[in-house]
Amino acid sequence: MSLLHLRCGDDLRDRLPRAGIEGAYLCFSDPVCQGPALDDGDLADWLALRARFVARHADADPATVRQRLGQEYAALQVLHRHDAVWLWFEHDLWDQAALLRVLSLLAGRRGMDGRLWLLPADGVRSFPDLSDAELAALRPAPLSLLQMEQAAEAWADFAAPDPRALDVLSRRPLALPFLGAALRRHLRDLPWTTDGLAETERLALRAIRDGATDEAMVLRALRAADPVFHVTDLIVAEVIDRLRTGPRRLIARATPLALTERGEAVLAGRERHRPPPRFLAGVTIRPDPDWLWDPGSAGVVAGESL
């Protein structure tokens, strides 16, 4: 049997053979939970958009990034050549967003019936944290038609400029067990009605207030505080950079890391942050945002509601 293991990272490439799990390995490295995800269905446009973002995000050569992403997306087009594809995606936002992107491209594709299998995550540990024996004991379940359909619907809402449909979908019972919580965490990175901060920004400011003096300490604090969004060092660096840029910065430019007076005031709720322009998937974040997260109703509201 021709078996392929599909994972949003290379962290299992050497582990699976060591655990006695045979098969080819495909890494899907596009970090779709970060940056723009405007998707009109044109793959060439999508690859150009994502390559530009990933190259900036990782300080990498754009041509090299474009080539790598192109190869990975091309490999998704020929998954039907394998008898089975095992999907190694965990509970966190990074994995769930990547899973949505992959399944959105495979939904309705001829030749894929019965070939996709989802590995069971426990909702706490990542697969690399498991022992070889625990990895070998995992048994995948066939991906259902309902799971495929809901993933395609969720991706369309994730990539939309209006996040309200995604908010509604995230409240529904979903066949993918960790999807709802991951999507709610994604939406909480909209600016909040209370202070204008995204949740990741707020957690970073709290970490610095509580004594984190460098990016590594902020990274550890965020990972300890947030079980649904496993941030990376690049994500932490980007968040800190945008909060310490401009005349109304919240983090001082000097090192070690420290909050400015304005940063302390925003974190305490005495002032409101006006975020610099950025993308949250399909949503454009502006200094006066069109869409906000309201912690009172635990949902998305229009910016004009303030």
C-alpha positions as CSV (number, residue, x, y, z in Angstrom):
1,M,0.0,0.0,0.0
2,S,1.3,3.5,-0.9
3,L,0.9,5.6,2.3
4,L,1.7,9.3,2.7
5,H,1.9,11.2,5.9
6,L,0.8,14.9,5.7
7,R,1.8,17.3,8.4
8,C,2.2,21.1,8.8
9,G,5.8,20.9,9.7
10,D,8.9,18.6,9.5
11,D,8.9,17.6,13.2
12,L,7.6,14.1,12.5
13,R,9.6,13.3,9.4
14,D,12.3,11.4,11.4
15,R,10.1,10.4,14.3
16,L,7.6,8.3,12.3
17,P,10.2,5.8,10.9
18,R,11.7,5.6,14.4
19,A,8.3,4.6,15.7
20,G,8.0,1.9,13.0
21,I,5.5,3.9,11.0
22,E,6.3,3.5,7.3
23,G,5.3,5.8,4.4
24,A,6.3,8.9,2.5
25,Y,6.2,12.3,4.2
26,L,4.9,15.7,2.9
27,C,5.4,18.9,4.8
28,F,2.8,21.6,4.3
29,S,4.6,24.7,5.6
30,D,2.3,27.6,4.7
31,P,1.5,29.2,8.1
32,V,-2.0,30.2,7.0
33,C,-3.0,31.2,10.5
34,Q,-0.7,34.3,10.0
35,G,-1.0,37.0,7.5
36,P,-3.4,37.5,4.5
37,A,-5.6,34.7,3.4
38,L,-7.7,36.3,0.7
39,D,-8.6,33.4,-1.6
40,D,-10.4,33.9,-4.9
41,G,-9.7,30.4,-6.0
42,D,-6.8,31.3,-8.3
43,L,-3.9,29.3,-7.0
44,A,-1.2,31.4,-8.8
45,D,-2.6,34.5,-7.1
46,W,-2.7,32.7,-3.8
47,L,0.9,31.5,-4.0
48,A,2.1,35.0,-4.9
49,L,0.3,36.5,-1.9
50,R,1.5,33.9,0.5
51,A,5.1,33.9,-0.7
52,R,5.3,37.6,-0.2
53,F,4.1,37.4,3.3
54,V,6.1,34.3,4.3
55,A,9.3,35.8,2.9
56,R,8.8,39.0,4.9
57,H,7.7,37.0,8.0
58,A,10.7,34.7,7.9
59,D,13.2,37.1,6.4
60,A,13.7,34.6,3.5
61,D,14.3,34.9,-0.2
62,P,11.0,35.4,-1.9
63,A,11.9,33.3,-4.9
64,T,12.9,30.4,-2.7
65,V,9.8,30.7,-0.6
66,R,7.6,30.8,-3.8
67,Q,9.3,27.7,-5.2
68,R,8.9,25.7,-1.9
69,L,5.2,26.7,-1.5
70,G,4.6,25.9,-5.2
71,Q,6.0,22.4,-4.7
72,E,4.0,21.7,-1.6
73,Y,0.7,22.9,-3.2
74,A,1.5,20.9,-6.4
75,A,2.0,17.8,-4.2
76,L,-1.5,18.3,-2.8
77,Q,-2.9,18.1,-6.3
78,V,-1.6,14.5,-6.8
79,L,-2.5,12.9,-3.4
80,H,-4.8,10.6,-5.3
81,R,-1.7,8.7,-6.3
82,H,-1.4,7.3,-2.8
83,D,-3.7,4.6,-1.5
84,A,-4.0,6.4,1.9
85,V,-3.1,9.8,3.2
86,W,-2.7,10.1,7.0
87,L,-3.4,13.7,8.3
88,W,-1.3,14.6,11.3
89,F,-2.9,17.8,12.6
90,E,-3.4,18.7,16.3
91,H,-5.9,20.8,18.2
92,D,-4.1,24.2,18.1
93,L,-4.9,27.1,15.7
94,W,-1.8,26.6,13.6
95,D,-2.7,23.0,12.8
96,Q,-6.4,23.5,12.4
97,A,-6.0,26.4,10.0
98,A,-3.5,24.4,7.9
99,L,-6.0,21.5,7.9
100,L,-8.7,23.7,6.7
101,R,-6.6,25.0,3.8
102,V,-5.6,21.4,2.8
103,L,-9.1,20.1,2.9
104,S,-10.5,23.1,1.1
105,L,-8.3,22.1,-1.9
106,L,-9.2,18.5,-1.7
107,A,-13.0,18.8,-1.2
108,G,-14.9,17.4,-4.1
109,R,-11.7,16.3,-5.9
110,R,-12.1,13.1,-7.9
111,G,-10.1,10.1,-6.7
112,M,-9.9,11.1,-3.1
113,D,-12.8,9.1,-1.7
114,G,-11.7,6.8,1.1
115,R,-8.0,7.9,1.0
116,L,-7.9,10.5,3.7
117,W,-7.5,9.5,7.3
118,L,-7.2,11.8,10.4
119,L,-5.0,10.9,13.3
120,P,-6.5,11.3,16.8
121,A,-5.0,14.2,18.8
122,D,-5.6,14.3,22.5
123,G,-6.2,18.1,22.6
124,V,-3.3,18.7,25.0
125,R,0.0,17.3,23.7
126,S,1.5,17.7,20.3
127,F,2.4,14.6,18.3
128,P,6.1,15.1,18.8
129,D,5.6,15.1,22.5
130,L,4.4,11.5,22.3
131,S,6.8,8.6,22.8
132,D,7.5,6.3,19.9
133,A,5.3,3.6,21.4
134,E,2.4,6.1,21.7
135,L,2.8,7.3,18.1
136,A,2.8,3.6,16.9
137,A,-0.4,2.9,18.9
138,L,-2.4,5.7,17.2
139,R,-5.1,4.6,14.8
140,P,-6.4,7.0,12.2
141,A,-10.1,7.3,11.4
142,P,-11.4,7.8,7.9
143,L,-12.3,11.4,7.1
144,S,-16.0,11.7,6.6
145,L,-17.9,13.6,3.9
146,L,-19.3,15.9,6.6
147,Q,-15.9,16.8,7.9
148,M,-14.7,17.6,4.3
149,E,-17.8,19.8,3.7
150,Q,-17.5,21.7,7.0
151,A,-13.8,22.2,6.4
152,A,-14.4,23.7,3.0
153,E,-17.2,26.0,4.4
154,A,-14.9,27.0,7.3
155,W,-12.1,27.9,4.9
156,A,-14.4,30.1,2.8
157,D,-15.5,31.9,6.0
158,F,-11.9,32.1,7.3
159,A,-10.7,33.8,4.0
160,A,-13.7,36.2,3.9
161,P,-13.3,39.9,4.6
162,D,-16.3,39.8,6.9
163,P,-15.7,37.6,9.9
164,R,-19.3,37.3,11.1
165,A,-20.0,34.0,9.1
166,L,-16.9,32.5,10.7
167,D,-18.2,33.6,14.1
168,V,-21.5,31.9,13.5
169,L,-19.9,28.7,12.2
170,S,-17.5,28.4,15.1
171,R,-20.5,28.2,17.5
172,R,-22.1,25.2,15.6
173,P,-21.4,21.6,16.5
174,L,-18.6,20.6,14.1
175,A,-17.4,17.2,12.9
176,L,-13.8,18.2,13.3
177,P,-13.4,18.0,17.1
178,F,-11.0,20.9,17.7
179,L,-12.1,23.2,14.9
180,G,-14.6,25.4,16.9
181,A,-12.1,26.3,19.7
182,A,-9.4,27.1,17.2
183,L,-11.6,29.4,15.2
184,R,-12.8,31.2,18.3
185,R,-9.1,31.7,19.2
186,H,-8.5,33.1,15.8
187,L,-11.3,35.6,16.1
188,R,-10.0,36.8,19.4
189,D,-7.1,38.2,17.6
190,L,-9.4,40.8,16.2
191,P,-9.0,44.1,18.1
192,W,-11.1,44.0,21.2
193,T,-13.9,46.5,22.0
194,T,-12.4,47.0,25.4
195,D,-8.8,48.2,24.5
196,G,-8.2,47.7,20.8
197,L,-5.7,44.9,21.5
198,A,-5.7,41.5,19.9
199,E,-5.5,38.6,22.4
200,T,-1.9,37.7,21.4
201,E,-0.9,41.3,21.8
202,R,-2.5,41.5,25.2
203,L,-0.8,38.3,26.4
204,A,2.6,39.7,25.2
205,L,2.1,42.9,27.0
206,R,1.1,41.1,30.2
207,A,4.2,38.9,29.9
208,I,6.4,42.0,29.7
209,R,4.6,43.7,32.5
210,D,5.1,40.6,34.6
211,G,8.9,40.6,34.0
212,A,9.7,39.1,30.6
213,T,12.7,41.0,29.4
214,D,13.4,39.4,26.0
215,E,11.5,37.6,23.2
216,A,12.4,34.1,24.5
217,M,10.8,34.9,27.8
218,V,7.7,36.3,26.1
219,L,7.5,33.1,24.0
220,R,7.6,30.9,27.0
221,A,4.9,33.0,28.8
222,L,2.6,32.9,25.8
223,R,2.9,29.2,25.3
224,A,2.2,28.6,29.0
225,A,-0.9,31.0,28.9
226,D,-2.5,29.8,25.7
227,P,-3.1,26.1,25.0
228,V,-5.0,26.8,21.7
229,F,-2.5,29.0,19.8
230,H,1.1,27.7,20.0
231,V,3.0,30.8,18.9
232,T,6.4,30.6,17.3
233,D,9.5,32.7,17.9
234,L,8.7,34.5,14.6
235,I,5.1,35.3,15.6
236,V,6.4,36.7,18.9
237,A,9.0,38.8,17.2
238,E,6.4,40.2,14.8
239,V,3.9,41.1,17.6
240,I,6.6,42.8,19.6
241,D,7.9,44.7,16.6
242,R,4.5,46.1,15.7
243,L,3.8,47.1,19.3
244,R,7.1,49.0,19.6
245,T,6.8,50.8,16.2
246,G,5.4,54.3,15.7
247,P,5.0,57.4,17.9
248,R,2.3,55.8,20.1
249,R,4.2,52.6,20.7
250,L,3.2,50.3,23.6
251,I,6.6,48.7,24.0
252,A,9.8,50.7,24.4
253,R,12.4,50.5,21.7
254,A,15.3,49.9,24.2
255,T,16.3,46.6,25.6
256,P,15.5,44.9,27.9
257,L,11.8,44.8,26.9
258,A,9.6,47.2,28.9
259,L,6.2,48.8,28.5
260,T,5.8,52.5,27.7
261,E,3.5,54.6,29.8
262,R,1.0,54.3,27.0
263,G,1.4,50.5,26.9
264,E,0.7,50.4,30.7
265,A,-2.3,52.6,30.2
266,V,-3.7,50.5,27.3
267,L,-3.1,47.2,29.2
268,A,-4.9,48.7,32.3
269,G,-7.9,49.8,30.1
270,R,-7.3,53.5,30.6
271,E,-6.5,54.1,26.9
272,R,-7.4,52.5,23.6
273,H,-4.9,51.0,21.1
274,R,-5.2,51.9,17.5
275,P,-3.7,49.0,15.6
276,P,-1.5,49.5,12.6
277,P,-2.7,47.9,9.4
278,R,-2.4,44.2,9.1
279,F,-4.3,41.1,7.9
280,L,-6.0,38.5,10.0
281,A,-6.8,35.9,7.3
282,G,-9.4,37.6,5.1
283,V,-10.0,40.6,7.4
284,T,-8.1,43.8,7.1
285,I,-7.2,45.3,10.4
286,R,-7.1,49.1,10.5
287,P,-6.5,51.8,13.1
288,D,-10.2,52.3,13.3
289,P,-11.2,48.6,12.7
290,D,-14.3,47.5,10.8
291,W,-14.6,44.4,13.0
292,L,-14.0,43.9,16.6
293,W,-14.1,41.1,19.2
294,D,-16.6,41.8,22.0
295,P,-15.6,39.8,25.1
296,G,-18.9,40.6,26.7
297,S,-20.9,38.7,24.1
298,A,-18.0,36.5,23.1
299,G,-18.5,37.4,19.5
300,V,-17.7,39.6,16.5
301,V,-19.3,43.1,16.3
302,A,-19.0,45.9,13.7
303,G,-16.5,48.7,14.5
304,E,-19.3,51.3,14.2
305,S,-21.0,49.8,17.2
306,L,-18.6,51.5,19.5
